[in-house]
Amino acid sequence: MRVKPAVLAVLLLLALLSWLSFRATDPNAEQYDRVFKTLDRFSATESALQRDVLSARAAGLSNALY
């Protein structure tokens, strides 16, 4: 008689895991990847621009001292 609850628990767990895995699939994953890549490129460009501005300011200050 103990086999039935164990089998029922395994089947319930299998059904739960299957449902969760189907819910985890995302048809828009490629679109999200493109958006994240674009944001990464934007962030890198912004950082480079900030670095260039700070370098230009530092060079301008050092030239102004002479």
PDB file of N, H, CA, C and O in Angstrom:
ATOM      1  N   MET A   1       0.801  -1.196   0.000  1.00  0.00           N
ATOM      2  CA  MET A   1       0.000   0.000   0.000  1.00  0.00           C
ATOM      3  C   MET A   1       0.850   1.270   0.000  1.00  0.00           C
ATOM      4  O   MET A   1       0.350   2.341  -0.343  1.00  0.00           O
ATOM      5  N   ARG A   2       2.117   1.171   0.375  1.00  0.00           N
ATOM      6  H   ARG A   2       2.524   0.300   0.654  1.00  0.00           H
ATOM      7  CA  ARG A   2       2.957   2.366   0.427  1.00  0.00           C
ATOM      8  C   ARG A   2       3.457   2.777  -0.954  1.00  0.00           C
ATOM      9  O   ARG A   2       3.976   3.881  -1.116  1.00  0.00           O
ATOM     10  N   VAL A   3       3.313   1.926  -1.926  1.00  0.00           N
ATOM     11  H   VAL A   3       2.891   1.029  -1.795  1.00  0.00           H
ATOM     12  CA  VAL A   3       3.810   2.243  -3.262  1.00  0.00           C
ATOM     13  C   VAL A   3       2.958   3.342  -3.901  1.00  0.00           C
ATOM     14  O   VAL A   3       3.492   4.197  -4.607  1.00  0.00           O
ATOM     15  N   LYS A   4       1.680   3.335  -3.672  1.00  0.00           N
ATOM     16  H   LYS A   4       1.246   2.641  -3.098  1.00  0.00           H
ATOM     17  CA  LYS A   4       0.790   4.306  -4.312  1.00  0.00           C
ATOM     18  C   LYS A   4       1.111   5.747  -3.918  1.00  0.00           C
ATOM     19  O   LYS A   4       1.176   6.594  -4.809  1.00  0.00           O
ATOM     20  N   PRO A   5       1.317   6.079  -2.639  1.00  0.00           N
ATOM     21  CA  PRO A   5       1.659   7.468  -2.321  1.00  0.00           C
ATOM     22  C   PRO A   5       3.005   7.887  -2.924  1.00  0.00           C
ATOM     23  O   PRO A   5       3.165   9.032  -3.345  1.00  0.00           O
ATOM     24  N   ALA A   6       3.960   6.975  -2.966  1.00  0.00           N
ATOM     25  H   ALA A   6       3.831   6.044  -2.624  1.00  0.00           H
ATOM     26  CA  ALA A   6       5.265   7.303  -3.536  1.00  0.00           C
ATOM     27  C   ALA A   6       5.135   7.567  -5.033  1.00  0.00           C
ATOM     28  O   ALA A   6       5.718   8.520  -5.550  1.00  0.00           O
ATOM     29  N   VAL A   7       4.379   6.733  -5.722  1.00  0.00           N
ATOM     30  H   VAL A   7       3.905   5.959  -5.301  1.00  0.00           H
ATOM     31  CA  VAL A   7       4.184   6.926  -7.163  1.00  0.00           C
ATOM     32  C   VAL A   7       3.427   8.219  -7.417  1.00  0.00           C
ATOM     33  O   VAL A   7       3.751   8.962  -8.344  1.00  0.00           O
ATOM     34  N   LEU A   8       2.425   8.487  -6.600  1.00  0.00           N
ATOM     35  H   LEU A   8       2.162   7.884  -5.848  1.00  0.00           H
ATOM     36  CA  LEU A   8       1.665   9.720  -6.739  1.00  0.00           C
ATOM     37  C   LEU A   8       2.550  10.937  -6.502  1.00  0.00           C
ATOM     38  O   LEU A   8       2.430  11.930  -7.220  1.00  0.00           O
ATOM     39  N   ALA A   9       3.430  10.881  -5.519  1.00  0.00           N
ATOM     40  H   ALA A   9       3.527  10.074  -4.936  1.00  0.00           H
ATOM     41  CA  ALA A   9       4.348  11.994  -5.237  1.00  0.00           C
ATOM     42  C   ALA A   9       5.319  12.209  -6.395  1.00  0.00           C
ATOM     43  O   ALA A   9       5.587  13.351  -6.769  1.00  0.00           O
ATOM     44  N   VAL A  10       5.843  11.139  -6.959  1.00  0.00           N
ATOM     45  H   VAL A  10       5.626  10.212  -6.655  1.00  0.00           H
ATOM     46  CA  VAL A  10       6.770  11.248  -8.092  1.00  0.00           C
ATOM     47  C   VAL A  10       6.058  11.839  -9.300  1.00  0.00           C
ATOM     48  O   VAL A  10       6.607  12.702  -9.984  1.00  0.00           O
ATOM     49  N   LEU A  11       4.843  11.381  -9.566  1.00  0.00           N
ATOM     50  H   LEU A  11       4.396  10.680  -9.011  1.00  0.00           H
ATOM     51  CA  LEU A  11       4.092  11.912 -10.707  1.00  0.00           C
ATOM     52  C   LEU A  11       3.742  13.389 -10.501  1.00  0.00           C
ATOM     53  O   LEU A  11       3.793  14.179 -11.444  1.00  0.00           O
ATOM     54  N   LEU A  12       3.390  13.754  -9.280  1.00  0.00           N
ATOM     55  H   LEU A  12       3.349  13.113  -8.514  1.00  0.00           H
ATOM     56  CA  LEU A  12       3.086  15.145  -8.983  1.00  0.00           C
ATOM     57  C   LEU A  12       4.330  16.020  -9.147  1.00  0.00           C
ATOM     58  O   LEU A  12       4.258  17.118  -9.699  1.00  0.00           O
ATOM     59  N   LEU A  13       5.459  15.526  -8.666  1.00  0.00           N
ATOM     60  H   LEU A  13       5.518  14.634  -8.217  1.00  0.00           H
ATOM     61  CA  LEU A  13       6.716  16.262  -8.816  1.00  0.00           C
ATOM     62  C   LEU A  13       7.101  16.386 -10.284  1.00  0.00           C
ATOM     63  O   LEU A  13       7.540  17.453 -10.715  1.00  0.00           O
ATOM     64  N   LEU A  14       6.948  15.336 -11.045  1.00  0.00           N
ATOM     65  H   LEU A  14       6.592  14.470 -10.694  1.00  0.00           H
ATOM     66  CA  LEU A  14       7.247  15.366 -12.476  1.00  0.00           C
ATOM     67  C   LEU A  14       6.340  16.359 -13.205  1.00  0.00           C
ATOM     68  O   LEU A  14       6.801  17.101 -14.073  1.00  0.00           O
ATOM     69  N   ALA A  15       5.065  16.374 -12.857  1.00  0.00           N
ATOM     70  H   ALA A  15       4.691  15.772 -12.152  1.00  0.00           H
ATOM     71  CA  ALA A  15       4.138  17.320 -13.480  1.00  0.00           C
ATOM     72  C   ALA A  15       4.503  18.752 -13.114  1.00  0.00           C
ATOM     73  O   ALA A  15       4.453  19.638 -13.968  1.00  0.00           O
ATOM     74  N   LEU A  16       4.866  18.989 -11.873  1.00  0.00           N
ATOM     75  H   LEU A  16       4.907  18.269 -11.180  1.00  0.00           H
ATOM     76  CA  LEU A  16       5.250  20.325 -11.439  1.00  0.00           C
ATOM     77  C   LEU A  16       6.506  20.800 -12.169  1.00  0.00           C
ATOM     78  O   LEU A  16       6.554  21.930 -12.654  1.00  0.00           O
ATOM     79  N   LEU A  17       7.512  19.946 -12.247  1.00  0.00           N
ATOM     80  H   LEU A  17       7.473  19.028 -11.853  1.00  0.00           H
ATOM     81  CA  LEU A  17       8.747  20.318 -12.931  1.00  0.00           C
ATOM     82  C   LEU A  17       8.526  20.553 -14.420  1.00  0.00           C
ATOM     83  O   LEU A  17       9.131  21.452 -15.003  1.00  0.00           O
ATOM     84  N   SER A  18       7.671  19.759 -15.035  1.00  0.00           N
ATOM     85  H   SER A  18       7.179  19.028 -14.562  1.00  0.00           H
ATOM     86  CA  SER A  18       7.355  19.954 -16.454  1.00  0.00           C
ATOM     87  C   SER A  18       6.649  21.286 -16.665  1.00  0.00           C
ATOM     88  O   SER A  18       6.969  22.019 -17.600  1.00  0.00           O
ATOM     89  N   TRP A  19       5.697  21.599 -15.806  1.00  0.00           N
ATOM     90  H   TRP A  19       5.437  21.003 -15.046  1.00  0.00           H
ATOM     91  CA  TRP A  19       4.972  22.861 -15.916  1.00  0.00           C
ATOM     92  C   TRP A  19       5.917  24.044 -15.736  1.00  0.00           C
ATOM     93  O   TRP A  19       5.832  25.024 -16.476  1.00  0.00           O
ATOM     94  N   LEU A  20       6.807  23.959 -14.768  1.00  0.00           N
ATOM     95  H   LEU A  20       6.876  23.163 -14.167  1.00  0.00           H
ATOM     96  CA  LEU A  20       7.763  25.034 -14.538  1.00  0.00           C
ATOM     97  C   LEU A  20       8.714  25.213 -15.718  1.00  0.00           C
ATOM     98  O   LEU A  20       9.051  26.342 -16.073  1.00  0.00           O
ATOM     99  N   SER A  21       9.146  24.120 -16.322  1.00  0.00           N
ATOM    100  H   SER A  21       8.872  23.203 -16.033  1.00  0.00           H
ATOM    101  CA  SER A  21      10.065  24.237 -17.456  1.00  0.00           C
ATOM    102  C   SER A  21       9.366  24.834 -18.671  1.00  0.00           C
ATOM    103  O   SER A  21       9.983  25.591 -19.421  1.00  0.00           O
ATOM    104  N   PHE A  22       8.101  24.511 -18.880  1.00  0.00           N
ATOM    105  H   PHE A  22       7.601  23.896 -18.271  1.00  0.00           H
ATOM    106  CA  PHE A  22       7.369  25.121 -19.992  1.00  0.00           C
ATOM    107  C   PHE A  22       7.129  26.603 -19.745  1.00  0.00           C
ATOM    108  O   PHE A  22       7.141  27.396 -20.687  1.00  0.00           O
ATOM    109  N   ARG A  23       6.912  26.983 -18.508  1.00  0.00           N
ATOM    110  H   ARG A  23       6.902  26.339 -17.743  1.00  0.00           H
ATOM    111  CA  ARG A  23       6.707  28.392 -18.176  1.00  0.00           C
ATOM    112  C   ARG A  23       8.005  29.190 -18.306  1.00  0.00           C
ATOM    113  O   ARG A  23       7.965  30.403 -18.514  1.00  0.00           O
ATOM    114  N   ALA A  24       9.142  28.528 -18.187  1.00  0.00           N
ATOM    115  H   ALA A  24       9.174  27.543 -18.018  1.00  0.00           H
ATOM    116  CA  ALA A  24      10.431  29.216 -18.236  1.00  0.00           C
ATOM    117  C   ALA A  24      10.860  29.550 -19.661  1.00  0.00           C
ATOM    118  O   ALA A  24      11.713  30.417 -19.853  1.00  0.00           O
ATOM    119  N   THR A  25      10.302  28.898 -20.645  1.00  0.00           N
ATOM    120  H   THR A  25       9.609  28.194 -20.489  1.00  0.00           H
ATOM    121  CA  THR A  25      10.682  29.202 -22.024  1.00  0.00           C
ATOM    122  C   THR A  25      10.134  30.563 -22.405  1.00  0.00           C
ATOM    123  O   THR A  25       9.009  30.911 -22.046  1.00  0.00           O
ATOM    124  N   ASP A  26      10.924  31.329 -23.129  1.00  0.00           N
ATOM    125  H   ASP A  26      11.838  31.047 -23.421  1.00  0.00           H
ATOM    126  CA  ASP A  26      10.540  32.685 -23.502  1.00  0.00           C
ATOM    127  C   ASP A  26      10.733  32.872 -25.002  1.00  0.00           C
ATOM    128  O   ASP A  26      11.859  32.791 -25.495  1.00  0.00           O
ATOM    129  N   PRO A  27       9.657  33.121 -25.728  1.00  0.00           N
ATOM    130  CA  PRO A  27       9.799  33.295 -27.182  1.00  0.00           C
ATOM    131  C   PRO A  27      10.495  34.598 -27.567  1.00  0.00           C
ATOM    132  O   PRO A  27      10.949  34.741 -28.703  1.00  0.00           O
ATOM    133  N   ASN A  28      10.584  35.538 -26.648  1.00  0.00           N
ATOM    134  H   ASN A  28      10.215  35.422 -25.726  1.00  0.00           H
ATOM    135  CA  ASN A  28      11.205  36.832 -26.950  1.00  0.00           C
ATOM    136  C   ASN A  28      12.651  36.915 -26.470  1.00  0.00           C
ATOM    137  O   ASN A  28      13.193  38.014 -26.352  1.00  0.00           O
ATOM    138  N   ALA A  29      13.274  35.796 -26.197  1.00  0.00           N
ATOM    139  H   ALA A  29      12.833  34.904 -26.293  1.00  0.00           H
ATOM    140  CA  ALA A  29      14.629  35.800 -25.638  1.00  0.00           C
ATOM    141  C   ALA A  29      15.635  36.455 -26.585  1.00  0.00           C
ATOM    142  O   ALA A  29      16.525  37.173 -26.130  1.00  0.00           O
ATOM    143  N   GLU A  30      15.513  36.224 -27.876  1.00  0.00           N
ATOM    144  H   GLU A  30      14.790  35.640 -28.246  1.00  0.00           H
ATOM    145  CA  GLU A  30      16.445  36.831 -28.835  1.00  0.00           C
ATOM    146  C   GLU A  30      16.295  38.350 -28.854  1.00  0.00           C
ATOM    147  O   GLU A  30      17.285  39.075 -28.956  1.00  0.00           O
ATOM    148  N   GLN A  31      15.069  38.823 -28.758  1.00  0.00           N
ATOM    149  H   GLN A  31      14.265  38.234 -28.675  1.00  0.00           H
ATOM    150  CA  GLN A  31      14.833  40.260 -28.737  1.00  0.00           C
ATOM    151  C   GLN A  31      15.447  40.876 -27.480  1.00  0.00           C
ATOM    152  O   GLN A  31      16.042  41.952 -27.548  1.00  0.00           O
ATOM    153  N   TYR A  32      15.310  40.214 -26.348  1.00  0.00           N
ATOM    154  H   TYR A  32      14.827  39.340 -26.293  1.00  0.00           H
ATOM    155  CA  TYR A  32      15.908  40.715 -25.111  1.00  0.00           C
ATOM    156  C   TYR A  32      17.433  40.732 -25.219  1.00  0.00           C
ATOM    157  O   TYR A  32      18.079  41.661 -24.735  1.00  0.00           O
ATOM    158  N   ASP A  33      18.003  39.716 -25.846  1.00  0.00           N
ATOM    159  H   ASP A  33      17.478  38.962 -26.239  1.00  0.00           H
ATOM    160  CA  ASP A  33      19.459  39.683 -26.030  1.00  0.00           C
ATOM    161  C   ASP A  33      19.927  40.865 -26.872  1.00  0.00           C
ATOM    162  O   ASP A  33      20.941  41.488 -26.557  1.00  0.00           O
ATOM    163  N   ARG A  34      19.197  41.175 -27.938  1.00  0.00           N
ATOM    164  H   ARG A  34      18.373  40.669 -28.194  1.00  0.00           H
ATOM    165  CA  ARG A  34      19.565  42.321 -28.774  1.00  0.00           C
ATOM    166  C   ARG A  34      19.474  43.627 -27.987  1.00  0.00           C
ATOM    167  O   ARG A  34      20.333  44.500 -28.113  1.00  0.00           O
ATOM    168  N   VAL A  35      18.438  43.748 -27.186  1.00  0.00           N
ATOM    169  H   VAL A  35      17.741  43.038 -27.084  1.00  0.00           H
ATOM    170  CA  VAL A  35      18.282  44.972 -26.387  1.00  0.00           C
ATOM    171  C   VAL A  35      19.426  45.099 -25.392  1.00  0.00           C
ATOM    172  O   VAL A  35      19.986  46.182 -25.224  1.00  0.00           O
ATOM    173  N   PHE A  36      19.776  43.999 -24.730  1.00  0.00           N
ATOM    174  H   PHE A  36      19.321  43.119 -24.866  1.00  0.00           H
ATOM    175  CA  PHE A  36      20.865  44.048 -23.753  1.00  0.00           C
ATOM    176  C   PHE A  36      22.205  44.342 -24.422  1.00  0.00           C
ATOM    177  O   PHE A  36      23.030  45.058 -23.853  1.00  0.00           O
ATOM    178  N   LYS A  37      22.435  43.808 -25.606  1.00  0.00           N
ATOM    179  H   LYS A  37      21.765  43.226 -26.068  1.00  0.00           H
ATOM    180  CA  LYS A  37      23.670  44.113 -26.333  1.00  0.00           C
ATOM    181  C   LYS A  37      23.722  45.588 -26.712  1.00  0.00           C
ATOM    182  O   LYS A  37      24.774  46.221 -26.621  1.00  0.00           O
ATOM    183  N   THR A  38      22.586  46.132 -27.135  1.00  0.00           N
ATOM    184  H   THR A  38      21.731  45.618 -27.208  1.00  0.00           H
ATOM    185  CA  THR A  38      22.535  47.551 -27.484  1.00  0.00           C
ATOM    186  C   THR A  38      22.800  48.414 -26.260  1.00  0.00           C
ATOM    187  O   THR A  38      23.524  49.405 -26.346  1.00  0.00           O
ATOM    188  N   LEU A  39      22.221  48.049 -25.126  1.00  0.00           N
ATOM    189  H   LEU A  39      21.632  47.243 -25.056  1.00  0.00           H
ATOM    190  CA  LEU A  39      22.466  48.796 -23.886  1.00  0.00           C
ATOM    191  C   LEU A  39      23.926  48.699 -23.458  1.00  0.00           C
ATOM    192  O   LEU A  39      24.498  49.677 -22.977  1.00  0.00           O
ATOM    193  N   ASP A  40      24.526  47.533 -23.628  1.00  0.00           N
ATOM    194  H   ASP A  40      24.061  46.738 -24.019  1.00  0.00           H
ATOM    195  CA  ASP A  40      25.943  47.379 -23.297  1.00  0.00           C
ATOM    196  C   ASP A  40      26.817  48.265 -24.186  1.00  0.00           C
ATOM    197  O   ASP A  40      27.755  48.905 -23.708  1.00  0.00           O
ATOM    198  N   ARG A  41      26.499  48.297 -25.489  1.00  0.00           N
ATOM    199  H   ARG A  41      25.738  47.777 -25.877  1.00  0.00           H
ATOM    200  CA  ARG A  41      27.253  49.155 -26.400  1.00  0.00           C
ATOM    201  C   ARG A  41      27.082  50.628 -26.036  1.00  0.00           C
ATOM    202  O   ARG A  41      28.044  51.395 -26.060  1.00  0.00           O
ATOM    203  N   PHE A  42      25.858  51.016 -25.701  1.00  0.00           N
ATOM    204  H   PHE A  42      25.076  50.392 -25.682  1.00  0.00           H
ATOM    205  CA  PHE A  42      25.604  52.392 -25.304  1.00  0.00           C
ATOM    206  C   PHE A  42      26.394  52.751 -24.050  1.00  0.00           C
ATOM    207  O   PHE A  42      26.980  53.830 -23.964  1.00  0.00           O
ATOM    208  N   SER A  43      26.404  51.847 -23.089  1.00  0.00           N
ATOM    209  H   SER A  43      25.928  50.970 -23.159  1.00  0.00           H
ATOM    210  CA  SER A  43      27.138  52.089 -21.840  1.00  0.00           C
ATOM    211  C   SER A  43      28.640  52.205 -22.103  1.00  0.00           C
ATOM    212  O   SER A  43      29.303  53.070 -21.530  1.00  0.00           O
ATOM    213  N   ALA A  44      29.175  51.348 -22.958  1.00  0.00           N
ATOM    214  H   ALA A  44      28.636  50.645 -23.424  1.00  0.00           H
ATOM    215  CA  ALA A  44      30.604  51.405 -23.277  1.00  0.00           C
ATOM    216  C   ALA A  44      30.947  52.702 -24.004  1.00  0.00           C
ATOM    217  O   ALA A  44      31.986  53.306 -23.741  1.00  0.00           O
ATOM    218  N   THR A  45      30.082  53.129 -24.911  1.00  0.00           N
ATOM    219  H   THR A  45      29.237  52.638 -25.125  1.00  0.00           H
ATOM    220  CA  THR A  45      30.308  54.378 -25.633  1.00  0.00           C
ATOM    221  C   THR A  45      30.250  55.564 -24.684  1.00  0.00           C
ATOM    222  O   THR A  45      31.062  56.485 -24.780  1.00  0.00           O
ATOM    223  N   GLU A  46      29.297  55.539 -23.776  1.00  0.00           N
ATOM    224  H   GLU A  46      28.638  54.791 -23.698  1.00  0.00           H
ATOM    225  CA  GLU A  46      29.181  56.618 -22.803  1.00  0.00           C
ATOM    226  C   GLU A  46      30.411  56.683 -21.898  1.00  0.00           C
ATOM    227  O   GLU A  46      30.897  57.770 -21.585  1.00  0.00           O
ATOM    228  N   SER A  47      30.909  55.534 -21.482  1.00  0.00           N
ATOM    229  H   SER A  47      30.514  54.650 -21.736  1.00  0.00           H
ATOM    230  CA  SER A  47      32.105  55.497 -20.640  1.00  0.00           C
ATOM    231  C   SER A  47      33.325  56.024 -21.394  1.00  0.00           C
ATOM    232  O   SER A  47      34.140  56.753 -20.829  1.00  0.00           O
ATOM    233  N   ALA A  48      33.448  55.656 -22.658  1.00  0.00           N
ATOM    234  H   ALA A  48      32.786  55.063 -23.117  1.00  0.00           H
ATOM    235  CA  ALA A  48      34.566  56.145 -23.466  1.00  0.00           C
ATOM    236  C   ALA A  48      34.483  57.653 -23.652  1.00  0.00           C
ATOM    237  O   ALA A  48      35.499  58.347 -23.604  1.00  0.00           O
ATOM    238  N   LEU A  49      33.277  58.157 -23.864  1.00  0.00           N
ATOM    239  H   LEU A  49      32.451  57.594 -23.903  1.00  0.00           H
ATOM    240  CA  LEU A  49      33.099  59.598 -24.012  1.00  0.00           C
ATOM    241  C   LEU A  49      33.467  60.328 -22.724  1.00  0.00           C
ATOM    242  O   LEU A  49      34.126  61.367 -22.757  1.00  0.00           O
ATOM    243  N   GLN A  50      33.043  59.784 -21.600  1.00  0.00           N
ATOM    244  H   GLN A  50      32.507  58.939 -21.573  1.00  0.00           H
ATOM    245  CA  GLN A  50      33.385  60.384 -20.305  1.00  0.00           C
ATOM    246  C   GLN A  50      34.906  60.388 -20.098  1.00  0.00           C
ATOM    247  O   GLN A  50      35.479  61.373 -19.631  1.00  0.00           O
ATOM    248  N   ARG A  51      35.540  59.276 -20.454  1.00  0.00           N
ATOM    249  H   ARG A  51      35.075  58.477 -20.833  1.00  0.00           H
ATOM    250  CA  ARG A  51      36.995  59.188 -20.323  1.00  0.00           C
ATOM    251  C   ARG A  51      37.683  60.225 -21.202  1.00  0.00           C
ATOM    252  O   ARG A  51      38.638  60.872 -20.772  1.00  0.00           O
ATOM    253  N   ASP A  52      37.201  60.383 -22.432  1.00  0.00           N
ATOM    254  H   ASP A  52      36.425  59.857 -22.782  1.00  0.00           H
ATOM    255  CA  ASP A  52      37.794  61.357 -23.353  1.00  0.00           C
ATOM    256  C   ASP A  52      37.606  62.785 -22.856  1.00  0.00           C
ATOM    257  O   ASP A  52      38.512  63.609 -22.977  1.00  0.00           O
ATOM    258  N   VAL A  53      36.443  63.080 -22.302  1.00  0.00           N
ATOM    259  H   VAL A  53      35.707  62.410 -22.204  1.00  0.00           H
ATOM    260  CA  VAL A  53      36.194  64.422 -21.768  1.00  0.00           C
ATOM    261  C   VAL A  53      37.125  64.699 -20.600  1.00  0.00           C
ATOM    262  O   VAL A  53      37.706  65.781 -20.514  1.00  0.00           O
ATOM    263  N   LEU A  54      37.273  63.735 -19.700  1.00  0.00           N
ATOM    264  H   LEU A  54      36.801  62.856 -19.770  1.00  0.00           H
ATOM    265  CA  LEU A  54      38.167  63.928 -18.558  1.00  0.00           C
ATOM    266  C   LEU A  54      39.620  64.060 -19.004  1.00  0.00           C
ATOM    267  O   LEU A  54      40.373  64.849 -18.433  1.00  0.00           O
ATOM    268  N   SER A  55      40.015  63.305 -20.006  1.00  0.00           N
ATOM    269  H   SER A  55      39.404  62.664 -20.469  1.00  0.00           H
ATOM    270  CA  SER A  55      41.381  63.425 -20.525  1.00  0.00           C
ATOM    271  C   SER A  55      41.606  64.791 -21.155  1.00  0.00           C
ATOM    272  O   SER A  55      42.663  65.395 -20.974  1.00  0.00           O
ATOM    273  N   ALA A  56      40.625  65.274 -21.886  1.00  0.00           N
ATOM    274  H   ALA A  56      39.767  64.783 -22.033  1.00  0.00           H
ATOM    275  CA  ALA A  56      40.750  66.593 -22.514  1.00  0.00           C
ATOM    276  C   ALA A  56      40.816  67.687 -21.458  1.00  0.00           C
ATOM    277  O   ALA A  56      41.572  68.647 -21.608  1.00  0.00           O
ATOM    278  N   ARG A  57      40.043  67.555 -20.404  1.00  0.00           N
ATOM    279  H   ARG A  57      39.429  66.775 -20.282  1.00  0.00           H
ATOM    280  CA  ARG A  57      40.096  68.540 -19.322  1.00  0.00           C
ATOM    281  C   ARG A  57      41.457  68.519 -18.643  1.00  0.00           C
ATOM    282  O   ARG A  57      42.034  69.567 -18.353  1.00  0.00           O
ATOM    283  N   ALA A  58      41.961  67.323 -18.393  1.00  0.00           N
ATOM    284  H   ALA A  58      41.492  66.472 -18.628  1.00  0.00           H
ATOM    285  CA  ALA A  58      43.272  67.211 -17.736  1.00  0.00           C
ATOM    286  C   ALA A  58      44.366  67.799 -18.626  1.00  0.00           C
ATOM    287  O   ALA A  58      45.261  68.489 -18.138  1.00  0.00           O
ATOM    288  N   ALA A  59      44.295  67.531 -19.914  1.00  0.00           N
ATOM    289  H   ALA A  59      43.568  66.970 -20.310  1.00  0.00           H
ATOM    290  CA  ALA A  59      45.294  68.089 -20.839  1.00  0.00           C
ATOM    291  C   ALA A  59      45.152  69.601 -20.921  1.00  0.00           C
ATOM    292  O   ALA A  59      46.156  70.311 -20.979  1.00  0.00           O
ATOM    293  N   GLY A  60      43.934  70.099 -20.927  1.00  0.00           N
ATOM    294  H   GLY A  60      43.119  69.522 -20.879  1.00  0.00           H
ATOM    295  CA  GLY A  60      43.719  71.537 -20.970  1.00  0.00           C
ATOM    296  C   GLY A  60      44.220  72.212 -19.719  1.00  0.00           C
ATOM    297  O   GLY A  60      44.773  73.310 -19.788  1.00  0.00           O
ATOM    298  N   LEU A  61      44.036  71.579 -18.576  1.00  0.00           N
ATOM    299  H   LEU A  61      43.586  70.688 -18.520  1.00  0.00           H
ATOM    300  CA  LEU A  61      44.529  72.164 -17.324  1.00  0.00           C
ATOM    301  C   LEU A  61      46.036  72.152 -17.282  1.00  0.00           C
ATOM    302  O   LEU A  61      46.647  73.118 -16.824  1.00  0.00           O
ATOM    303  N   SER A  62      46.651  71.084 -17.748  1.00  0.00           N
ATOM    304  H   SER A  62      46.155  70.299 -18.119  1.00  0.00           H
ATOM    305  CA  SER A  62      48.114  71.036 -17.704  1.00  0.00           C
ATOM    306  C   SER A  62      48.720  72.033 -18.698  1.00  0.00           C
ATOM    307  O   SER A  62      49.776  72.607 -18.432  1.00  0.00           O
ATOM    308  N   ASN A  63      48.058  72.241 -19.836  1.00  0.00           N
ATOM    309  H   ASN A  63      47.200  71.775 -20.052  1.00  0.00           H
ATOM    310  CA  ASN A  63      48.553  73.236 -20.803  1.00  0.00           C
ATOM    311  C   ASN A  63      48.341  74.652 -20.265  1.00  0.00           C
ATOM    312  O   ASN A  63      49.136  75.540 -20.572  1.00  0.00           O
ATOM    313  N   ALA A  64      47.311  74.885 -19.485  1.00  0.00           N
ATOM    314  H   ALA A  64      46.665  74.163 -19.235  1.00  0.00           H
ATOM    315  CA  ALA A  64      47.032  76.212 -18.949  1.00  0.00           C
ATOM    316  C   ALA A  64      48.040  76.582 -17.867  1.00  0.00           C
ATOM    317  O   ALA A  64      48.267  77.766 -17.621  1.00  0.00           O
ATOM    318  N   LEU A  65      48.640  75.603 -17.226  1.00  0.00           N
ATOM    319  H   LEU A  65      48.456  74.640 -17.427  1.00  0.00           H
ATOM    320  CA  LEU A  65      49.605  75.885 -16.160  1.00  0.00           C
ATOM    321  C   LEU A  65      50.944  76.365 -16.720  1.00  0.00           C
ATOM    322  O   LEU A  65      51.705  77.026 -16.013  1.00  0.00           O
ATOM    323  N   TYR A  66      51.238  76.043 -17.974  1.00  0.00           N
ATOM    324  H   TYR A  66      50.620  75.506 -18.548  1.00  0.00           H
ATOM    325  CA  TYR A  66      52.547  76.429 -18.532  1.00  0.00           C
ATOM    326  C   TYR A  66      52.506  77.753 -19.180  1.00  0.00           C
ATOM    327  O   TYR A  66      53.522  78.219 -19.696  1.00  0.00           O
TER     328      TYR A  66
END
